[in-house]
Amino acid sequence: MRHAPVVSVWCWYRVGSRDERPGITGISHWVEHMNFKGTRSIRKDDVTRLVELAGGTWNGYTWLDVTSYFETVQSDALEAMLRLEASRMTECLYSRTEVDRERTVVISELQGSENDPRTYLDKEVTGTALQAHPYRWPTIGYLSDLRAITRDDLYAHYRRYYVPNNSILVVAGDFDTPRALGLVRRHFGKIRAGADPPQVRTQEPPQGGERRLTLRRPSGAAYLDVAFHAPAAADPDFATLLLLDGILAGGPTVNAWRGHDGRGSVKSSRLYRALVEGDLASEVSTSVVPTRHPYLYRIVVTAKQGIEPVRIEAALDTEIDRLARGDLEPRDLERARNQFLARYALESESTTDAAHQLGFFETIGGHALFLDLPRRVAAVGAADVARLARARLAADRRTVGTLVPAGPSAVAAAAPDGPTR
C-alpha cells in the first residue's frame, strides 16, 4: 500500500467488556480513556502535537473483544508513532485528578446514551438474550460500577492486560519493511512479557424458549429489536450468516470500526420490500458482528406512525420462514455475494481501514479469517442458508424487544451500541 506517503499504526489489546465482571463493568473503556492522558515520557499535550504536526488523525475504541489505538500520519512520522504506542503500553500515569475527571466524562457518556431509545432498547435486549456470557455487559458499564471503580482498579486492569503477549501491532502503508521491523524492535523489544491474562471460560447455554420484553419510554417512534444467537467469526456458519443477512437486508459489513452501528437495508432486499415498501416501517437495519465467542444477530425496525409492532413482527416471521423453507433463487444468492464482496473491498480500501481489518480479525481469532471470507462466502449454497435459518432464526431461540413511546417525545438520534470511543 505505497500509493501515498502515509502510514497507519494500530496497537491492539485482547481486552474488552468480555473481560469484566459485576462491580467493574465499563473498566476497559475507562482505561482506554486514561491512556490518552499522557505517559511518563510523553505529556498529554505533546501526544496531540505529535500527531497533528505529522498531518495525521488518531483515535481509539473499546468493544466486546478488543481495545485499540491508532494513528494515521505522514510516513516519515512512523518512528514517533511507534514510540508513542510503546510508551502507552508501559508508562501511562493514572493520576487521581485525571481519574476523577474521566469518571465524570464516562458517566456523562453513559447517561447520554441512555436518553436515546434505540440504544436503551439495544442494551436491554442484549442483557436478556445473553444471560451468562460477559458479552451481556454494555461496554460503557453500569452507573453503580462507574461510581465505585477506584484508581487502583483501573491501574491494575491496565497492567494486567497491556502487555506484549496480549497485544498486536499492525503497520500499513508506505514504509520500508526491514527498517520498520528494526524500529519495532527498538521501541518494543525490551518490554517484558507479563502473565497471560485470564481467559473467558463461560459459555452461553442454549436458549430454551422465546424471551420478550416491552419498554415504555419517551420516544419519537416505536422500535422492534429482534436478537438471535449468532456464530463466532471462526465458526463455519459465520459465512453462511453473512449471506443470509445479505439476502434479508443486503450488503453485510464486517468492519466494526466503520459499520458497527448497523445499516439500513438495501432497497432490493427482502426486508426493505416487506417492511418499508410495505408501509409498515420507516427504517430496518441488521447487524452481523465478527466476535471471538458466539454473539447476536440483530434485526432492528423503526415502526411507522400508527403501526403496531406486532404487524411488523408478523412480516418478519414471513420472510424468515421463506428462507427456512428454501425459497431462494440463484439470483438471490448471487446478488448477496456480490453486495458482500463490494462492501468487503470498500471497507478495506484505505490504509487505515486495511490496517484495522487485519488487526481486528487477528485479535479475535487470526487475520486469515478476514482474508478467507470471500472464499467462504462463495462456497455457501442455498441449502446452507435454509439450514441456518431453521437452526438459528427459530422463534423459540429469539429475544424480542419492543419499545413503545410513553411520555414526552424524545429525539432518537444515536445508533445502537457499538464500539465505545
C-alpha positions in Angstrom: 0.0 0.0 0.0 2.6 2.5 -1.1 0.4 4.6 -3.3 0.6 7.6 -0.9 3.2 8.7 1.7 1.0 7.6 4.6 1.3 5.0 7.4 -1.3 3.8 9.8 -0.2 2.3 13.1 -2.7 0.3 15.2 -1.9 -1.2 18.6 -4.5 -3.8 19.7 -5.1 -5.4 23.0 -7.2 -8.5 23.6 -9.3 -6.9 26.3 -12.9 -5.6 26.2 -16.2 -5.8 28.0 -16.0 -9.6 27.9 -13.1 -9.4 30.4 -15.2 -7.6 33.0 -17.4 -8.8 35.9 -20.1 -7.2 38.0 -18.5 -4.4 40.1 -16.1 -3.3 37.4 -18.2 -3.2 34.2 -17.0 -0.4 31.9 -13.4 -0.5 33.2 -11.8 -1.5 29.9 -13.4 1.6 28.2 -12.4 3.8 31.1 -8.8 2.5 30.9 -8.8 3.4 27.2 -9.7 7.0 28.2 -6.9 7.1 30.7 -4.4 6.0 28.2 -4.9 9.2 26.2 -3.7 11.3 29.2 0.0 11.2 28.6 2.8 9.0 29.8 6.0 9.3 31.8 7.8 10.1 28.6 5.2 12.0 26.6 3.0 14.7 28.1 -0.7 14.7 27.2 -0.4 17.9 25.1 2.7 16.5 23.3 0.7 13.5 22.1 -1.8 15.6 20.3 1.0 17.8 18.9 3.0 14.8 17.6 0.1 13.6 15.6 -1.1 16.9 14.3 2.4 18.0 13.2 2.5 14.8 11.2 -0.7 15.8 9.4 -2.5 12.9 11.0 -5.5 11.6 12.7 -5.8 9.4 15.8 -8.4 7.7 18.0 -9.2 4.5 19.8 -12.1 2.4 20.8 -13.2 -0.4 23.1 -15.7 -3.1 22.4 -16.6 -6.7 23.2 -13.3 -8.3 22.5 -10.8 -5.5 21.8 -9.3 -2.2 22.7 -7.3 -0.4 20.1 -5.4 2.8 19.4 -4.3 4.2 16.1 -2.5 7.0 14.3 -2.6 7.6 10.5 0.2 10.0 9.7 2.8 11.0 7.1 5.1 8.1 6.6 8.2 9.9 7.9 6.5 10.1 11.4 6.4 6.3 11.7 9.0 6.1 14.4 7.4 8.8 16.5 4.1 6.8 16.5 5.8 3.6 17.4 7.5 5.4 20.3 4.1 6.7 21.4 2.5 3.2 21.4 5.4 1.6 23.2 5.1 4.3 25.9 1.3 3.9 26.1 1.8 0.2 26.7 4.1 0.7 29.7 4.1 4.3 31.1 0.6 5.6 31.4 0.2 7.7 34.6 -3.3 7.4 36.1 -3.2 10.5 38.3 -6.1 10.7 40.7 -7.0 14.1 39.3 -7.4 12.6 35.8 -9.2 9.6 37.1 -11.8 11.8 38.8 -12.1 13.9 35.7 -12.7 10.9 33.4 -15.2 9.4 35.9 -17.4 12.5 35.2 -16.8 12.0 31.4 -17.7 8.4 31.2 -20.8 8.8 33.5 -21.9 11.6 31.2 -21.4 9.4 28.2 -23.5 6.6 29.8 -26.3 9.0 30.8 -26.4 10.5 27.3 -26.6 7.1 25.6 -29.5 6.0 28.0 -31.5 9.0 26.8 -31.7 7.5 23.3 -34.5 5.0 23.0 -32.7 2.7 20.4 -29.6 2.5 22.5 -31.5 1.8 25.6 -33.5 -1.0 23.9 -30.3 -2.5 22.4 -28.8 -2.7 25.9 -31.9 -4.3 27.4 -32.3 -6.9 24.6 -28.6 -7.8 24.8 -28.9 -8.4 28.5 -32.0 -10.5 28.1 -30.7 -12.6 25.2 -27.4 -13.3 26.9 -27.7 -14.4 30.4 -24.3 -16.0 31.2 -21.6 -14.8 28.8 -20.0 -11.4 29.7 -20.8 -10.1 26.2 -24.1 -9.1 28.0 -22.4 -6.1 29.8 -22.7 -2.8 28.0 -19.2 -1.6 27.0 -19.8 1.7 28.8 -20.6 -0.2 32.0 -23.3 0.3 34.7 -23.6 3.5 36.7 -23.0 2.0 40.1 -19.8 0.4 38.9 -18.6 3.6 37.3 -19.2 5.4 40.6 -17.3 2.7 42.6 -14.3 1.9 40.4 -11.1 3.2 42.0 -7.8 4.5 40.6 -6.1 1.3 41.8 -8.8 -0.8 40.0 -8.1 1.0 36.7 -4.3 0.7 37.1 -4.4 -3.0 37.9 -6.6 -3.6 34.8 -4.1 -1.7 32.7 -1.1 -3.6 34.0 -2.9 -7.0 33.6 -3.9 -6.6 30.0 -1.5 -4.1 28.5 1.4 -6.5 28.0 3.2 -7.5 24.7 1.9 -11.1 24.9 -1.7 -9.7 24.9 -1.2 -7.2 22.1 -0.9 -7.0 18.3 0.9 -4.2 16.4 -0.2 -3.5 12.8 1.5 -1.1 10.4 0.2 -0.5 6.9 1.1 2.0 4.2 4.3 3.5 2.8 7.3 2.2 4.6 10.4 0.0 4.1 9.7 -3.3 5.8 13.2 -4.1 7.2 13.6 -0.6 8.6 10.1 -0.7 10.1 10.8 -4.0 11.8 14.0 -2.5 13.2 12.1 0.4 14.7 9.5 -2.0 16.2 12.4 -4.0 17.9 14.0 -0.7 19.1 10.8 0.6 20.8 9.0 -2.7 21.8 11.8 -5.2 22.1 12.8 -4.5 25.7 9.2 -4.5 27.0 8.9 -7.6 29.2 6.0 -10.1 28.7 3.5 -10.3 31.5 1.5 -13.1 32.9 -1.1 -14.4 30.4 -4.4 -12.6 31.2 -7.3 -14.8 32.4 -9.4 -16.2 29.6 -13.2 -16.1 29.4 -14.5 -19.6 30.2 -18.2 -19.1 30.5 -20.3 -20.3 27.5 -23.8 -19.1 26.9 -26.1 -22.0 27.4 -28.7 -22.8 24.7 -31.8 -20.7 24.8 -34.8 -22.9 25.7 -37.6 -20.6 24.7 -38.6 -17.2 23.3 -37.8 -14.2 25.6 -39.8 -11.0 25.4 -39.6 -7.5 26.9 -41.5 -4.4 26.4 -40.2 -0.9 27.4 -42.2 2.3 27.7 -40.1 5.4 27.4 -40.1 8.8 25.8 -39.5 8.3 22.1 -40.5 9.7 18.8 -41.3 6.2 17.4 -41.9 2.6 18.3 -39.0 0.2 17.8 -38.7 -3.6 17.4 -35.4 -5.2 18.2 -35.1 -9.0 17.5 -32.0 -10.8 18.5 -30.9 -14.3 17.5 -27.8 -16.2 18.7 -25.1 -16.0 16.1 -21.9 -18.0 15.5 -18.4 -16.7 16.3 -16.3 -15.4 13.4 -14.3 -18.6 13.2 -17.4 -20.8 13.1 -18.0 -22.3 9.6 -21.6 -20.9 9.8 -20.4 -17.3 10.1 -20.0 -17.0 6.3 -23.5 -18.5 5.9 -24.9 -15.9 8.2 -23.3 -13.2 6.1 -25.0 -14.5 3.0 -28.3 -15.0 4.9 -28.1 -11.4 6.1 -27.3 -10.2 2.6 -30.5 -11.8 1.3 -32.6 -10.3 4.1 -31.0 -6.8 4.2 -28.2 -6.6 1.6 -24.5 -5.8 1.8 -23.5 -7.0 5.3 -20.4 -5.3 6.8 -17.6 -6.9 8.8 -15.9 -3.7 9.7 -16.6 -3.0 13.3 -14.9 0.4 13.0 -16.9 1.7 10.1 -20.1 -0.4 10.2 -20.7 -1.0 13.9 -24.0 1.0 14.1 -26.0 -1.3 11.8 -27.1 -0.1 8.4 -30.3 0.5 6.6 -31.3 -2.4 4.4 -30.7 -2.2 0.6 -33.7 -1.3 -1.4 -33.6 -4.6 -3.3 -33.5 -6.7 -0.1 -36.4 -8.7 1.2 -36.8 -6.8 4.5 -36.9 -3.4 2.7 -39.5 -4.6 0.3 -41.6 -6.2 3.0 -41.4 -3.5 5.7 -40.5 -0.2 4.2 -42.2 -0.6 0.8 -44.9 -2.5 2.7 -45.7 0.8 4.6 -45.0 -0.8 8.0 -41.6 0.7 8.8 -39.6 3.8 8.1 -36.3 2.0 8.6 -35.0 -1.5 9.1 -31.4 -2.4 9.8 -29.4 -5.5 10.7 -26.2 -6.3 12.5 -23.7 -9.1 12.0 -20.7 -8.7 14.3 -17.4 -10.7 14.0 -16.6 -11.9 17.5 -14.3 -14.4 19.3 -17.3 -16.1 21.0 -20.8 -16.6 19.8 -22.8 -13.3 19.9 -26.0 -12.0 18.4 -27.6 -11.3 15.0 -30.0 -8.3 15.2 -32.9 -7.0 13.2 -34.0 -3.5 14.3 -37.1 -1.9 12.9 -38.5 1.6 13.3 -42.2 1.4 13.1 -44.2 3.9 11.0 -46.6 6.1 13.0 -49.7 4.2 13.9 -48.3 0.7 13.0 -48.4 -1.8 15.9 -45.1 -3.7 16.3 -47.0 -7.0 16.2 -47.7 -6.4 12.5 -44.0 -5.8 11.8 -43.2 -9.0 13.7 -45.6 -11.0 11.6 -44.0 -9.7 8.4 -40.5 -10.6 9.7 -41.7 -14.1 10.5 -42.9 -14.5 7.0 -39.6 -13.5 5.5 -37.6 -15.8 7.9 -40.0 -18.6 7.1 -39.3 -18.2 3.4 -35.6 -18.6 4.0 -36.1 -21.6 6.2 -38.3 -23.3 3.5 -35.5 -22.7 1.0 -37.4 -20.1 -1.0 -34.3 -18.9 -2.8 -33.4 -18.3 -6.4 -29.8 -18.4 -7.7 -30.0 -14.7 -8.4 -30.8 -14.1 -4.7 -27.5 -15.8 -3.7 -25.5 -14.1 -6.5 -26.8 -10.6 -5.6 -26.0 -11.2 -1.9 -22.5 -12.4 -2.7 -21.7 -9.5 -5.0 -23.0 -7.0 -2.4 -20.9 -8.6 0.3 -17.8 -8.6 -1.9 -18.3 -4.9 -2.9 -18.6 -3.8 0.7 -15.7 -6.1 1.8 -13.5 -4.3 -0.7 -14.8 -0.8 0.0 -14.3 -1.2 3.8 -10.7 -2.2 3.5 -9.7 0.2 0.7 -7.9 2.9 2.7 -4.7 2.5 4.6 -6.4 3.0 7.9 -9.2 0.5 7.1 -6.8 -2.1 5.8 -4.8 -2.0 9.0 -7.9 -2.0 11.1 -9.4 -5.1 9.4 -6.1 -7.1 9.7 -5.7 -6.1 13.3 -9.3 -6.6 14.4 -9.5 -10.1 13.0 -6.1 -11.1 14.3 -7.3 -10.0 17.7 -10.4 -12.1 17.7 -9.0 -15.2 16.0 -6.5 -14.6 13.3 -6.2 -12.3 10.3 -6.7 -15.3 8.0 -10.3 -15.3 9.0 -10.6 -11.9 7.2 -8.6 -12.8 4.2 -10.5 -16.1 3.7 -14.0 -14.6 4.0 -14.6 -14.1 0.2 -13.8 -17.8 -0.4 -16.0 -18.9 2.5 -18.9 -16.8 1.3 -18.6 -18.0 -2.3 -18.9 -21.6 -1.0 -22.2 -21.0 0.7 -25.2 -22.6 -1.1 -29.0 -22.2 -0.9 -29.3 -25.3 1.3 -26.8 -23.8 3.8 -28.8 -20.6 4.1 -32.1 -22.6 4.6 -30.5 -24.8 7.2 -29.1 -21.9 9.2 -32.4 -20.1 9.1 -34.1 -23.1 10.6 -31.4 -23.7 13.2 -30.7 -20.1 14.3 -33.7 -18.0 13.5 -36.4 -20.1 15.0 -39.0 -18.3 17.2 -38.1 -20.3 20.3 -34.5 -19.2 20.1 -35.0 -15.4 19.8 -35.4 -12.5 22.1 -37.9 -9.8 21.0 -37.7 -6.3 22.5 -40.3 -3.7 21.8 -40.1 0.0 22.8 -43.4 1.8 22.9 -43.4 5.6 23.1 -44.6 7.0 26.5 -44.5 10.4 28.0 -42.8 13.4 26.3 -41.3 12.6 22.9 -37.5 12.3 22.7 -35.4 12.6 19.6 -33.9 9.3 18.6 -30.5 10.1 17.1 -27.8 7.8 18.4 -27.0 4.4 16.9 -27.3 1.1 18.7 -24.5 0.0 20.9 -21.2 -0.4 19.1 -17.5 0.3 19.8 -17.2 2.9 22.5 -14.6 5.6 21.8 
